[in-house]
């Protein structure tokens, strides 16, 4: 959506260059995911340094000399640190927090002084499941809405402002697959070849059939001038029509629901109902004219 929006706003845009930039931005979103994961790893390192500094200070307390190492030995973070696939990705993408240890320490100190951390440290349980759950709590309660953490990503890459939510979403989905005996390598695509083809098809076909979609949308919004409809709403309807008309293996209901959900996230409060109504009318007419050809049972229902 963002790549298409940028393409249509640039009168000199080149479709091949724009498509290449789209896949670069997708690859960068995986890099964002790796940075968030790497930050968790660095928090554990900050905890270890904090323990060692307390032990060697001038007048250490009994707690300093016999520290609670539950977080330092967090089983999930230890497994993460030992995972060869993730370490290889950190290296390949040059993911490092080495120059930003001030931010790491600041966030760790905030976590360390929180009631959530204190309750975790007091718990006598020490299982992989509990340790992973605590990391999920850190992600939700501290990192997701942390102002400085957000700002760091904005400064690192201008495209990450909109990808930030999806980086956390991707991370949480991946965490659901992780167990004590299995930490699978994160996969940006479920089916790389198939997913890349789908992305390219939606992007290119939306551009190639844009004028055709303008006509279809205009015919079904006769009480509206097309230029009075929010440009993002028009774009989302065009993307939905690309899937409905030109991608035979995507169910109509899936396309409709996906784009209405995107509309709720990015467009006006009224846009979801408006787009749903227009697409419903368009689909009915396309079916009457036999212009929707879906392969597979149940794909034509809309």
C-alpha positions in Angstrom: 0.0 0.0 0.0 2.7 2.5 1.0 4.8 1.6 -2.1 1.8 2.1 -4.4 0.8 5.3 -2.7 4.3 6.7 -3.3 4.3 5.4 -6.9 1.1 7.1 -7.9 2.2 10.4 -6.3 5.4 10.5 -8.3 4.8 11.4 -11.9 8.2 10.2 -12.9 8.0 6.9 -11.1 9.5 3.9 -12.8 7.6 0.6 -12.2 10.7 -1.6 -12.1 12.6 0.7 -9.7 9.5 1.1 -7.5 9.1 -2.7 -7.4 12.7 -3.1 -6.4 12.4 -0.5 -3.7 9.3 -2.3 -2.4 11.2 -5.6 -1.8 14.1 -3.6 -0.3 11.7 -2.1 2.2 10.3 -5.6 3.1 13.8 -6.8 3.7 14.4 -3.8 5.9 11.3 -4.7 8.0 13.0 -8.0 8.8 16.1 -6.1 9.9 13.9 -4.1 12.2 12.6 -7.4 13.8 16.3 -8.4 14.3 17.1 -5.2 16.0 14.2 -5.6 18.5 15.4 -9.2 19.2 18.9 -8.0 19.5 17.9 -5.4 22.0 16.5 -8.1 24.3 19.8 -9.9 24.1 21.6 -6.6 25.1 19.3 -6.1 28.1 20.5 -9.4 29.4 24.1 -8.4 28.9 23.4 -5.1 30.7 22.0 -7.1 33.6 25.2 -9.2 33.7 27.4 -6.1 33.7 25.3 -4.5 36.5 25.8 -7.6 38.7 29.5 -7.6 38.2 29.8 -3.8 38.9 27.9 -4.3 42.1 30.2 -7.1 43.2 33.4 -5.0 42.9 32.1 -1.7 44.2 33.9 -0.2 47.3 31.3 -1.3 49.9 29.2 -4.1 48.4 26.2 -5.3 50.3 25.3 -8.9 51.0 22.8 -8.7 48.1 25.6 -7.4 45.9 27.9 -10.3 46.8 25.2 -12.9 46.5 22.9 -11.5 43.7 19.7 -12.9 42.4 20.7 -14.2 38.9 17.3 -15.2 37.7 17.2 -12.6 34.9 20.9 -12.9 34.1 20.2 -16.6 33.6 16.8 -16.1 31.8 16.4 -19.4 29.9 14.8 -17.9 26.8 17.4 -15.1 26.5 20.2 -17.6 27.0 18.8 -19.9 24.3 18.5 -16.8 22.1 22.1 -15.8 22.6 23.2 -19.4 21.7 21.0 -19.7 18.6 23.3 -20.1 15.5 20.7 -19.1 13.0 19.8 -15.8 14.7 23.4 -15.0 15.4 24.1 -15.5 11.7 21.3 -13.1 10.8 22.5 -10.5 13.3 25.9 -10.8 11.6 24.6 -10.7 8.0 22.4 -7.7 8.7 25.1 -6.0 10.7 22.7 -5.7 13.7 24.5 -4.2 16.6 23.6 -2.1 19.7 27.2 -1.6 20.6 27.1 2.2 20.0 23.8 2.6 21.8 24.6 1.0 25.2 23.4 4.2 27.0 19.8 3.5 25.7 20.2 -0.2 26.6 21.2 0.6 30.1 18.5 3.2 30.5 15.8 0.8 29.5 17.2 -2.0 31.6 17.2 0.3 34.7 13.6 1.2 34.1 12.7 -2.5 33.8 14.8 -3.4 36.9 13.0 -0.8 39.0 9.6 -1.9 38.0 7.1 -3.9 40.1 6.9 -6.4 37.2 10.6 -7.1 37.4 10.6 -7.4 41.2 7.7 -9.9 41.1 9.5 -11.9 38.4 12.7 -12.0 40.5 10.8 -13.0 43.6 9.1 -16.0 42.0 10.6 -19.3 42.9 9.7 -20.8 39.5 12.4 -20.9 36.9 11.1 -22.5 33.8 11.6 -21.7 30.1 7.9 -21.0 29.7 7.9 -18.5 32.6 11.1 -16.8 31.4 9.7 -16.5 27.9 6.4 -15.0 29.2 8.4 -12.4 31.1 10.2 -11.3 27.9 6.8 -11.0 26.2 5.7 -8.8 29.2 8.8 -6.6 28.7 8.0 -6.2 25.0 4.4 -5.2 25.7 4.9 -3.1 28.9 8.2 -1.4 28.2 9.4 -1.5 24.6 6.4 -1.2 22.4 5.5 2.3 23.6 8.9 3.4 24.9 9.4 7.0 23.6 13.2 6.8 23.2 13.1 3.3 21.8 10.6 4.4 19.2 12.7 7.5 18.5 15.8 5.4 17.9 14.1 3.4 15.1 12.7 6.6 13.5 16.2 8.0 13.4 17.7 4.7 12.1 15.4 4.4 9.1 12.6 6.7 8.0 10.5 3.8 6.8 10.5 2.1 10.2 8.0 4.5 11.7 5.2 2.6 10.0 6.8 -0.8 10.2 7.4 -0.6 14.0 4.0 -2.2 14.8 4.6 -5.0 12.4 8.1 -5.7 13.8 6.5 -6.3 17.2 3.7 -8.3 15.6 6.1 -10.5 13.7 8.2 -11.0 16.9 5.2 -12.0 19.0 4.1 -14.5 16.3 7.5 -16.0 16.2 7.7 -16.2 20.1 4.5 -18.3 20.0 6.5 -21.0 18.0 9.4 -21.0 20.4 9.7 -23.8 23.0 12.4 -25.0 25.4 13.4 -27.6 22.7 12.7 -25.6 19.6 13.7 -22.1 18.6 13.1 -22.1 14.8 14.9 -19.6 12.6 12.6 -16.6 12.0 11.1 -16.6 8.5 10.0 -13.4 6.8 8.0 -15.4 4.3 6.0 -18.6 4.8 6.6 -19.5 1.2 9.3 -17.2 -0.2 8.7 -17.9 -3.9 4.9 -17.8 -3.6 4.8 -14.8 -1.3 7.2 -12.7 -3.4 5.1 -13.5 -6.5 1.9 -12.5 -4.7 3.5 -9.2 -3.6 4.8 -8.5 -7.1 1.4 -9.4 -8.7 -0.6 -7.1 -6.4 1.9 -4.2 -6.9 2.3 -4.5 -10.7 -1.3 -5.4 -11.6 -2.7 -2.5 -9.5 -0.5 -0.1 -11.5 -1.2 -1.7 -14.9 -5.0 -1.8 -14.4 -5.3 1.5 -12.5 -7.2 3.3 -15.3 -9.6 0.4 -15.6 -10.3 0.4 -11.9 -10.8 4.2 -12.0 -13.7 3.6 -14.4 -15.2 0.7 -12.4 -15.1 2.7 -9.1 -16.5 5.8 -10.8 -19.4 3.8 -12.2 -20.3 2.7 -8.6 -19.8 6.1 -6.9 -22.0 8.2 -9.2 -22.9 10.5 -6.4 -19.3 11.2 -5.8 -16.6 12.8 -7.9 -13.6 10.4 -7.9 -11.2 13.2 -6.8 -13.5 13.9 -3.8 -12.9 10.4 -2.4 -9.9 10.0 -0.2 -7.0 9.0 -2.4 -6.0 6.2 0.0 -9.5 4.8 -0.1 -9.4 4.7 -3.9 -6.0 3.0 -3.8 -7.2 0.4 -1.3 -10.2 -0.4 -3.5 -7.9 -0.7 -6.5 -5.7 -3.2 -4.6 -8.8 -5.2 -3.6 -10.0 -5.2 -7.2 -6.6 -6.5 -8.3 -7.0 -9.5 -6.0 -10.7 -10.0 -6.8 -10.3 -9.9 -10.6 -6.7 -10.8 -11.4 -5.6 -13.2 -8.7 -7.7 -16.3 -9.2 -6.5 -18.2 -6.1 -7.4 -15.6 -3.5 -10.9 -15.9 -2.0 -13.1 -12.8 -2.5 -14.0 -12.7 1.2 -10.3 -12.7 2.2 -9.6 -9.7 -0.1 -12.6 -7.8 1.1 -11.8 -8.3 4.8 -8.1 -7.6 4.5 -8.5 -4.3 2.8 -11.3 -3.2 5.1 -9.0 -4.0 8.1 -6.2 -1.9 6.5 -8.7 0.9 5.9 -9.6 0.9 9.6 -5.9 1.2 10.5 -4.8 3.9 8.0 -7.8 5.8 6.7 -10.8 7.8 8.1 -13.3 6.3 10.6 -16.0 6.3 7.9 -13.8 4.7 5.2 -14.3 1.1 6.2 -18.1 1.1 5.8 -17.8 3.2 2.6 -15.3 0.9 0.9 -17.2 -2.2 2.0 -20.4 -0.9 0.5 -18.7 0.1 -2.8 -16.8 -3.2 -3.2 -20.0 -5.2 -2.4 -21.8 -3.4 -5.3 -18.8 -3.9 -7.6 -18.5 -7.6 -6.9 -22.2 -8.2 -7.5 -21.9 -6.6 -10.9 -18.7 -8.3 -11.8 -20.3 -11.7 -10.9 -23.3 -10.9 -13.1 -21.0 -10.0 -16.0 -18.9 -13.2 -15.3 -15.7 -11.1 -14.9 -14.5 -12.9 -11.8 -12.8 -16.2 -12.4 -11.7 -18.0 -9.3 -10.0 -21.4 -9.1 -10.9 -23.7 -6.3 -14.2 -24.5 -4.5 -15.6 -21.7 -2.4 -13.3 -18.9 -3.7 -16.1 -17.1 -5.6 -18.2 -16.4 -2.5 -18.0 -12.8 -1.5 
